[in-house]
Amino acid sequence: MLDILYQDDALIAVNKPAGLAVHRSKMVGNAEEFLIDQLREQVGGIVYLAHRLDRATSGVLLIARSSEIAATLGEQFMGRDVHKQYLAVVRGWPEPEEGLIDYALPGSRDTGPRRDARTRFQRLATVEVPIELGRYPQQRYALVLAEPETGRFRQIRKHMAHIHHPIIGDCQHGRGDHNRLYKQYFSCHRMLLHAWRLSFSHPVSGAPMRIDAPLDTAYQALLDRFSWTLPAG
């Protein structure tokens, strides 16, 4: 059963699990299960994606109950009227502690034209673990709040890698040695990127909406282990 965070006659918000593909596409390869199919069976009736999350990413995903609602929500996303907040665990300690990554990105094909892409980030917490890797006897990691102002393909993942603080568990843009460290020492086998909070206007009433998605067990266990807490409010 999918964890439904909010539901009414117009839309559904789901806490997407890490590793579950949203829908069929060339990008997801050999996936056999898809969130959109599971949700149709769970709620009964046709549903429509309002936006997407990478297969490896968890968190808030908006689903519309009609194509008209999907279009209305899509306009909010395209118009950058939706405020998105993600939580990421990255290698190293980003300096400065907050900033704006303004770096154009291509689409799903790296050879495609680059388009403007901006992500704000804020370092929330840090840790240094006494595990030797390469030439360093200790490893530094940080919990980061990422707020994408644009919606490019794998934007946060590519932007964090661009500033040399890749997300842990990212197989395409991250560091394999650090990914393996998290599997071996912390039993963490997922990419540590989570769509934590989504703020938007209700597509029918226009009322302000804010939907938060709790972390899964593996992600929360890391926060507990590192004595990290999430910001309130």
ZAMARGU-4260 file (C-alpha; in steps of 0.2 Angstrom, whole numbers, plus 5000, padded with zeros to 4 digits):
<rodrens>
0) 5000/5000/5000 | 5006/5017/4996 | 5007/5030/5009 | 4994/5043/5005 | 4998/5060/5013
5) 4983/5070/5006 | 4967/5066/4996 | 4952/5075/4990 | 4941/5075/4974 | 4954/5084/4964
10) 4971/5077/4969 | 4981/5065/4979 | 4998/5067/4987 | 5008/5051/4989 | 5025/5048/4999
15) 5034/5039/4985 | 5046/5026/4991 | 5064/5026/4985 | 5067/5014/4971 | 5049/5013/4964
20) 5048/5020/4946 | 5033/5032/4944 | 5028/5026/4927 | 5034/5017/4912 | 5048/5025/4902
25) 5064/5021/4893 | 5073/5029/4908 | 5068/5016/4921 | 5075/5001/4911 | 5069/4984/4918
30) 5056/4990/4931 | 5042/4979/4934 | 5032/4989/4946 | 5026/5007/4944 | 5018/5019/4956
35) 5005/5025/4945 | 4998/5007/4942 | 4998/5004/4961 | 4989/5020/4965 | 4975/5016/4952
40) 4972/5000/4960 | 4973/5007/4977 | 4961/5022/4975 | 4951/5015/4960 | 4949/5024/4944
45) 4961/5034/4932 | 4974/5045/4940 | 4986/5057/4931 | 5004/5063/4935 | 5006/5081/4939
50) 5025/5080/4940 | 5038/5067/4942 | 5052/5061/4953 | 5067/5050/4949 | 5065/5032/4953
55) 5079/5033/4966 | 5071/5048/4975 | 5058/5047/4988 | 5045/5060/4994 | 5030/5070/4990
60) 5022/5066/4973 | 5006/5075/4967 | 4993/5065/4957 | 4978/5073/4949 | 4961/5065/4948
65) 4957/5072/4931 | 4967/5078/4916 | 4961/5095/4918 | 4968/5096/4936 | 4984/5088/4930
70) 4985/5103/4918 | 4982/5116/4931 | 4995/5109/4942 | 5007/5107/4928 | 5005/5126/4925
75) 5010/5129/4943 | 5025/5119/4941 | 5030/5127/4924 | 5026/5144/4931 | 5038/5140/4945
80) 5024/5144/4958 | 5027/5127/4967 | 5040/5128/4981 | 5050/5112/4982 | 5061/5107/4997
85) 5072/5092/4996 | 5083/5084/5009 | 5100/5077/5004 | 5115/5069/5012 | 5130/5074/5003
90) 5149/5071/5003 | 5159/5084/5012 | 5154/5100/5020 | 5147/5113/5008 | 5156/5130/5009
95) 5148/5143/5011 | 5134/5135/5021 | 5121/5142/5009 | 5121/5148/4992 | 5114/5147/4974
100) 5120/5135/4961 | 5117/5144/4944 | 5122/5131/4931 | 5114/5127/4915 | 5109/5109/4912
105) 5104/5098/4897 | 5088/5087/4897 | 5088/5069/4898 | 5101/5068/4884 | 5117/5075/4889
110) 5121/5080/4871 | 5105/5091/4871 | 5104/5110/4873 | 5107/5117/4890 | 5094/5127/4899
115) 5095/5138/4914 | 5095/5129/4930 | 5095/5136/4948 | 5096/5127/4965 | 5097/5136/4982
120) 5105/5125/4996 | 5107/5127/5014 | 5118/5116/5025 | 5108/5110/5040 | 5120/5098/5049
125) 5137/5090/5048 | 5146/5074/5054 | 5163/5067/5053 | 5165/5048/5054 | 5181/5039/5059
130) 5181/5028/5044 | 5197/5027/5032 | 5194/5030/5014 | 5207/5034/5001 | 5220/5045/5009
135) 5208/5052/5022 | 5206/5044/5040 | 5189/5052/5042 | 5175/5056/5031 | 5164/5072/5031
140) 5146/5072/5027 | 5132/5085/5027 | 5113/5086/5028 | 5107/5099/5015 | 5091/5107/5011
145) 5089/5110/4992 | 5076/5121/4984 | 5076/5120/4965 | 5070/5136/4957 | 5069/5127/4940
150) 5064/5109/4936 | 5077/5102/4925 | 5081/5083/4923 | 5090/5077/4939 | 5094/5095/4943
155) 5098/5093/4962 | 5109/5078/4959 | 5118/5086/4945 | 5120/5103/4954 | 5127/5095/4970
160) 5139/5085/4960 | 5144/5101/4950 | 5150/5109/4967 | 5159/5093/4972 | 5147/5088/4985
165) 5138/5073/4977 | 5123/5065/4985 | 5126/5049/4994 | 5119/5034/4984 | 5118/5043/4967
170) 5125/5029/4955 | 5125/5041/4940 | 5132/5057/4947 | 5140/5052/4964 | 5155/5043/4971
175) 5155/5024/4971 | 5167/5023/4985 | 5156/5033/4997 | 5141/5025/4991 | 5149/5008/4996
180) 5154/5015/5013 | 5136/5019/5017 | 5130/5001/5012 | 5144/4993/5022 | 5144/5003/5038
185) 5127/5011/5038 | 5116/4997/5029 | 5110/5011/5018 | 5106/5005/5001 | 5096/5020/4994
190) 5100/5037/4986 | 5098/5050/5000 | 5087/5062/4991 | 5070/5065/4998 | 5056/5077/4992
195) 5052/5083/5009 | 5040/5097/5007 | 5029/5104/4993 | 5020/5121/4994 | 5007/5126/4980
200) 4989/5132/4977 | 4975/5120/4977 | 4970/5118/4959 | 4951/5121/4963 | 4950/5132/4978
205) 4966/5141/4976 | 4969/5139/4995 | 4988/5138/5000 | 4993/5120/5002 | 5009/5112/5011
210) 5012/5094/5011 | 5026/5086/5020 | 5032/5068/5018 | 5041/5059/5032 | 5057/5050/5029
215) 5058/5032/5027 | 5066/5020/5040 | 5083/5019/5032 | 5084/5038/5030 | 5078/5042/5047
220) 5090/5029/5055 | 5105/5039/5047 | 5098/5055/5055 | 5096/5047/5072 | 5114/5039/5070
225) 5122/5056/5066 | 5111/5065/5079 | 5104/5076/5065 | 5087/5085/5067 | 5076/5093/5054
230) 5071/5111/5055 | 5054/5115/5062 | 5041/5125/5053
</rodrens>
